Amino acid sequence: MSDVVSEAAQVLVPLLAAGASTAVEEASKEAGKEFAHAVGSVVERIGKRLRGAPKTTELAATLQACVDDDTIKLADLKEIVRLSRARVGDTHVKVTGDNAKVLTDPIFNDPVTFN
């Protein structure tokens, strides 16, 4: 089993836990239309092979079987993995806080040396 198949299974399992249609909806909320389309195209093609909420190993085996019999393309799984990584990398947050104490704390007033 390839790394791409395993990684795609790890991305899809949380989305599929609530069901196939909900997976596409959640993907759309989380990462936008491109990710939702990629997830939807794979979920649609493997939907008949899934029963309930699959575990990562079960889904990986199903995905590998689908790749082997050309039901889905490895490129589709690579796209899901790529977009899921982009989703994580594109997360921006604003961190605020009072850093005055850090600057006046006596522990941090001495020089720091690394060995």
Helices and strands as residue ranges (DSSP letters): H 3-16, H 20-31, H 33-46, G 47-49, H 56-68, H 74-89, H 100-104, G 106-108
